[in-house]
C-alpha cells in the first residue's frame, strides 16, 4: 500500500512541476504597462480560471492528500512477517533462552557449593 501511495506521490510531484512551468505568469503582463497592451490588466482581475490553473489546484490537493497518507502510513507501520524477520526472531529467542539457562545453571552451582560448604567439617567450630 505504501509503495502505491509513494508512486502516486512522485507522479503528482512531476505533474505539478510541469503544470506550473506551463502556466502564464502574472509577471509576463508587465510589458503591457509600457504600451504593448492594455494597462488595465496589469493589476486588475486575472479573469476566469483556466484549465491549467484548475488542474494545478487539483494536483496540489492530491499531492497534499498523498503527503498526509504517507505520514500516516509511516507512523502506523506494522512489522513485516517475512522469512528473514521470522528467522531473526527465532535466533533472538534462542539466544535469550541460552542466556537464561546459563544463569540458572550458575545459580544452581553456587547453591550446591554453599550447601557443600555448610556440611563441611572444616568450616565447623568444634564444641
N, C-alpha and C positions, 0 to 999 in steps of 0.2 A: 504494500500500500504506500509506504513511504517513498519507494522508488518511483511509483507512478506520479505522486504529487510533486516530487522533485523534478521529474521530466517536464511536467506541465509548467512548473515554475520557471525553469530555464527557457522553455519555449515562449512563455509570456514575456520574459525579460527581453528576448530578442525582438519579439513583435513590438514591444513598447519602444525600443530604441529606433526601429525602422519607422514606426508611425510618427514619432516625434521629429525625426530628421526629415520626413516628407512634408510636414506642415509648413505653412507660410507664416513666418514670424511677424509680430507686430512691428518690429524694428525695420522691416522691409518697406513699410509705408513712409518712412522718413523722407524719402525723396519727394513725396507728394507735398511736403511743406515748402519746398523750394520751386514750385511751379510745374512739376511734371504730373500733376493730377489734382484732384480736389483736396483742398486742405482741411475740409470739414471731417474727413475720415481719419485724420491723424490721431486725435484724442477723443473722438466720438465713439458711438456704439460700434461694436465689432460686427454686428449683423447676426444673422441666424447661424446656428451651429452647423458646421459642415459634417460630412460623413467621417472625415479623418478625425475631427475633434471628438465626435461621439464614440468612434471606435477606440480612440486613445483613452477616453474615460472608462469605457467598458473593460479594456485590457488592464488599466490601472486598478480597477476594482477587483478583478480576478487575481491580479498579482498580489494584492493585499490579502485576499482570502487564502491563497496558497501559502503566503508567508505565515499567516496565523495557523494554518493547518500543519505546516512543518514544525512550528514551535510546539504545538500541542502534541504531535506525534513523537517528537524527540523528548519531551518532558515525561510522557507516559509510555516509554519504550518497555516492551516485555522482553524477557530473556529468550533467545532463540534456543530451541531444543534440538540442535543438530548433533551429529555423531561425535564431533570433536568436543563439544561442550559436555556431553554425557561422559565421555572418557575422562575429561578433566575432573568432573565431579566424583567419579569412581576413584581416581587416583588420589584425590584430596581426602576422601573418606577413608581410604586405606591407610594413608599416612597418619591421619588423626587417630585411627584405631591402633596403629602400631605404637604411637607415642603414648597412648593411654595404657596399653598393655605393658609397655616398658616401665611406666611409672608405678603400675600395680605390682609388677614383679620386684621392683626396687623396694617398695614399701613392705612387701612380704618378706624379703630378705632381711631388711632392717628389723622387722618384728621377730623373725626367727633368731637373729643374733642376740637381741635383747633378752629373749627367753632363755637362750643357752647361757648367757652371762648371769642371769638370775639364778640358775640352778648350779652354777659352777661353785665348787668348794674353795676355789682360790679367792673369790671375792667375798666369801662369808667370814664374819667375825667369830672367832672361837668363843664359846661360852664358858 
